Amino acid sequence: MRGKALVMALVLGLATACGGSDGSGGTTASGGDDGTPKVTITPANGDAKARPDAGVTVTAAGGTLGQVSVRLKGAEVPGKLSADKRSWRSAWTLVPGGSYQVSATATSPKGKNTTATSAFRTSKAVAATTVNNVVPSANETVGTGMPIFIQFNKAVPEKARPAVERAIEISSTTPTEGAWRWLSAGESFNGLPSVVFRPKRPWAPHQKVSVTVHYAGLKIGDSVFGDKDVTRKFRIGDSHTVSISAKTHRAVVKKNGRTVRTWGVSLGAGGDVQADGVDHLLTTSGVHLTMDRSRLERMRPPGKKKGDPGWYDEQVPWATRISNSGEYIHQNMDDPSCLGNRNCSHGCVRSPANDAQWFFGWAYRGDLVTITGTKRNLDWTNGWGYWQMPFAKWAKGSVLGRTVTTTQQQA
């Protein structure tokens, strides 16, 4: 609902309207002896450096407010009237450098009316920290385990995080409980500082989700404010779940609770414990999420170089990533007798060519893939391993210390 700044000529023209500055940061139209109500508008009429984070406030004395309109380039700015109808406040912070026009009416108990107007411009100072991206992609269909990532170009200062978290508006067709958690660059899957929403339980399938970061005008530092709002809309698709066992050597794939495909697999053989104490040839057990996909993925062992024992360099088809430690569900390129019988891979989930290709085309990002039976656990910071953390602990990563239930939107 926010637009670009209007020209100053319009601001100056509106400044000659009914109200006049009262010298205290508000614009007033006062009732006189005739008993008309007094209306106060903040920021002041003609203010050219209003604080974006302060928003707009309109109050009435000696009467109640009727119509209140705050506009930015013709678009209405949302706000809320108090229960007693004596005050109105904008719902979110304001766009830096924006020119706003305000009009308000009030009526006294005896039916006498006052109209007040104001025109002001907000400060242009913008944030050094900006919203870099929101994941999922616009209009993407994702799995029921999908997190929502709000990614920043650099870390948000601690003192600004409560305001940022409060400014995130999330809605879905089915109200869903979840929580935000702040991740450092080191915890994030792609090295960008983020705040991540994870539902308490998987999303209900077949619904719409919308998230808006009301970032414009948030106070990020001294005289520094958020630059612009960001909105992302996407859809939750069918319920896709995958169960993979290192003991039975099988993958079982379900759509909306019904098994649609099974095949024999080969998981990590183990036997390569490096200096970090981790056996990098073991597949991780736990709840993974499908991430990105590659028609042909180049694979090499972590921590090794050409000529080292265990070195390999392969181009592997139909690769669906499930972690950041090099684990994929992909086409088998080696001994086919391993599939369904024993674990022979370097840590990935080797699958028959037809099954790997089918899964590559069928899966959404954010599908739940549960692997069991290995001696290496998936760390919650490994890729999108967030379902590994108990929800109560996950929710403690919110600076507001609370869970969130999405507001309901129409189907």
N, C-alpha and C positions, 0 to 999 in steps of 0.2 A: 504494500500500500504506500510505499515511499517512492518519490520520484526525484528528478534532478532539481537543483535550486532554481528559483525564479529570478528574473533580473531585478536589480536594486530599484529600478524605477517603479516597479509595482509595489515594492515594500514601502517606498517613500510616499506613494500615493495612498496606500492604506493607512499610513501613520496619521493621516489627518482625519480619520474617521472618529466615531463617537468618543472613544476613550482617550485619556491623557495620562502620561507617566506620573506616578505618585512619588517618585524619587526613592522608592524602597525596593525596587526590583519587580514591581507589579504594575499592571495597567488597570486603572479603575474608572468606573462610571458611577458616581455617587448620587444617591437620592438626596434631595434637598428637603425643604420644609413640607413639600407635598407628599412625603412618605414613600417615594420610590425607592426600591432596593438598591444596594450597592453591590457591584460586581467587580471582582479583582481577577486579573489575568496575569499569570507569570509564565514566561519571561515578559519583561517590560516591552511596551510598544516602542519600536525603533531600535531595540537592542541589536547590535551587529555581532556580538560575541557571546551569545547565550550558550550555556553549558549543555551539550547534547545529552549527558547522562541525567540531567535534572528533569527532563521531560517537560510537559505542559500541565499546569494546574489552574483551574478556574473555581472560584468560590463566590458564594452569594451571602450577603448579610441583609437581614430585614426582608427576606423572601426566599423563594426556592428557584433553582435553575430549571429552565425549560430546555430549549434546543441549544446544544453546544456543538460547534463544528470547528475542527482543526484540519486544515488542508495543506498538502504539499504538492505543488504543481497540479492542482485539481483533484488529487486523490485524497480520500478521507483517511485521517489518522485514527486508528482505533483507541478507544478509551472507555472508562467506566464511571458512571454516575453513582454517588454514594446513596445508601438507602434513604437518608433524609433529604436527598436532592439539594444539598447545600454545597457539595463539592464534586468536581469532576477531575479525573487525572488520566493522562495518556497511558496506554497499556505498556508501551515499550519506550526505550530511549530513542533519541532523534538522530537523523542523518547529519553528520558533520557537513558544514557549509550549505545546509538547506535553508530555503526561505519559506517561512510558515505564515499562514493567515488564520486568525482565530476570530470567531464571532460567538457570542453567547447572549441569551436572554434570561431574565429573571422576573418573577412576579411576586408582589407583596401579598399579604393576606387580604388586603382590601382591593386587590385586582390591579394595582398600578404596576407598570412594566418598565424595565430598563434594558437597553441593548448596548453591549460593549464589544469593541473590536480591537484587535492588536495585530501587528505584523512585525516579525523579527527574523533575524538570521542567526544560525548556530555557528559556533567556532569551527574552523576548518581543520584543526589539528587531528591527524588520524594515527591509527595504531601502527607501531613497528611490528607487532604480532598480528598476523592476519590469518583468516581461515583459508588454508591451502586447498582443501578438498573435502568432500563428503562422500563416503562409501556406504551403500551401494551406488552404482551409476544411475543416472536419470532414467526412469522407466524400466529399469532392469527387473527381471523376475528372479527371485532368489529362494534359497532353501529355508526351512523352518528353524534352522539353527543360526541364521545370519545375524551378526552383530551390526551395529551402526557406528561408523567411525567419523568423528569430526577431527580433521587433521589440521595442524597449525604449522606455519613456516618456521616457528621456533617456540620454545616453551612459553606458556602463559604465566605471568607472575602469580605467585601464590595469592596475593591480596586481591587479584582480579578474578580468580577462579569462581568464587561464590556467585558473583554477578553473571559470569558467563554461563554457569550451569543453570541459574534461574531463568536465563534468557533463551533456553532451548525449549521449543514447543514441539511436541511429538504427538501425532494422532494416528489411529489405525481403525480399520473397520470393526475389529473385535478388540475392545479394551484389554490391554496386556500389561501386566506388572513386570517391571524390570528395574535396572539401576545403571547409573553412569559411573564410570571409573576412570580416573586420570592415569595415563600412562606416560612415562618418560620416553625419550627417544630410544633409550636402551631396551625398554620393555616392548616398544612398538614393533610390529612385524616388518615395517618398511623404513624405520629410522626417523619417522616424523612424530613429534610430540602429539598426543591425541587424547581425546576424551571419548570413551567407548560405551555404548549402551548394549547391555546383554539382557534378554528377557529371562525371567525366573524359570519359565518353562518354554519349550519350543513354541514359536509363533503358530497360531491356528492357520492352517493352509487357506489359500484362495481369498486373500484380502489385500487391501490397499494400505500403504503406510506413507505418511508424510512427516518430514522433519524440517523445522525452520530454526535457524540460529539467528536470533535478533541481535546481531553483533554490532550493527551501526550505532554509534553513540555510547557504547559501553565504556566505562572508565577503565583503561588498561594501565595507565601510568599518570604521572603529573602532567596535566593538560594534554594528555594523549588519549584518544578515543577510538573505538572500533570503527572500521571503514564502511562496511556494508553488510546487509543481511544476506543469508544464503538459504535457499530452500531446495530440498531434494525429495522427489516422489518416486516410489518403487512399489513392487508387488511381491507378495509371498505366493509361491506357486504350490504345486502338489507337495504332500509330505513325502520326502525321499529319505529313507534310512538304509544304511549299509552296515552289516555285521560281518566281521572278518575274524576268523579264529586261526591262531598259529598252531593249535592242537589238531583241529580237523582239516586244516588247509583248505577251507572253503570260504567263499564270499556269498552272502545272502542279501539280495537287494529287494526292498519293499517300496511300493508306491501306495500311499494312503492306507497303510496297514496290510496290504496284500502282497505276497511274494510274487515278483514278476521275473526274476532271473537269479540263477545260482551258477557258480563255476568254481573250478579248482584253482587255487592260488599257491604261490610260493613266497614266503616272507624271508626276512633277514636271517642269514645263517649264523651271524655272530663270529667272534674270534678276532676282533681288532680293537683292543683296548689301548687307547692313546694316553698321552700325558695328563689329559683332563680326567682320566679315570672312567671315561664313557666308552662302551663298546659300540663303535660307530657302524657296525654291520648288523646290529639288532634293530628290528622295527619297534617303534614305540607303541606301547599299549595305552589306551585311553580313548577319550572322545575327541576325534578330529573333525575338522570341517573342510569340505572341498574349497579350494582357493582358485588360483588361476589354472589355465590349461595351455598345453603346447602341443601342436601337431607333431613336432619333432624336437625333443629336448636333449641338449648335450649334457651328459652326466659324467662327473669325475669325483673321486673320493675326497672328502674334506681333510685338510691337514697333510696332504701328500703332494709330491711332485713327480714328474715323469722320471722313471727309473727306480722309484721307491717300491718296496714289496707291496703288493696289493693295488698298484696303480692301474687304472683303466680310464679310457676316454671313449665314450660311446654316444651315438646318436640314437635315441630311443623314441619310437612312435607312440602316439596316443597317450600322452602323459597328463594326468590330472593331479595337481599338487594337493597334498593334505597336511603339510607342515613346512617349516622353514629349515629343517635339518636334512633336506634332500629326499624326502619321502613322497612317492607318487604311486598312484595306481596306473600301471602302464603295460604295454605289450611285452610279453616274454621274448627275450632275444637269445636265450641260452637253452640248456638241456630241457626239453619239454616234459621229460619224465618226472621232473620235480613238481610240476603243477598238480595240486591235489594230494601230494604224497609226502613231501619233505620241504624244509626251508633252505633254499639255495641262493637267495638274492643278496644284494649288498645293503638291504634295508628297505627296499621298496616292496610294493605288492605286485609281483609279476602275475600277469593274467594272459589267457589265450588271446590271440590277435583280435578275433571277432568280438569277444567280450570287452576288451579294452577299448576298442573303437566304439562299440555301442555305448559304453559308460561315458566316454568322452563327449558324445553328442547328447546324451540323455540328462546328465547331472546339471544342476544349478550350482552356482557359488553358494556356499552356506549349507550344503547338505550335511547331515550328521553321519559320520563314519566311525563306528566303534570297533576298535581292534583289541582283542584279548589274547592272553596266553604267552606273552613274551616277558622277559625279565628287565625290560627297560621301559620306564613310564614316560609318557608325554608330559613335558613341562608346560604350564599354562601360558608362558610367554613364547612358546615355540609355535610360530605361525599364528593361527587363530584357535589356540588351545584353551580358550576361555571357559569352556564348559568343564574343564578339569578342576576349577576352583569352586568350592561350595558357594552358593548364592549369597548366603549371609556374609561371608568374607568378602565376596566381590563387591557387595553394596557398601562396605566400609571404605571403598576407594572413592566414594562420593564426598566432596568437601562439604556438602550440605547434610550428610549423614542420614539420607533418607532414600527410600525407593520411590519409583515413579510409576503411575498407571497412565497409559496413553489415553488421551481423550478420544471419544468415538467420532468417527466420520462416516458419512454415508457410503454405502457399498457402491 
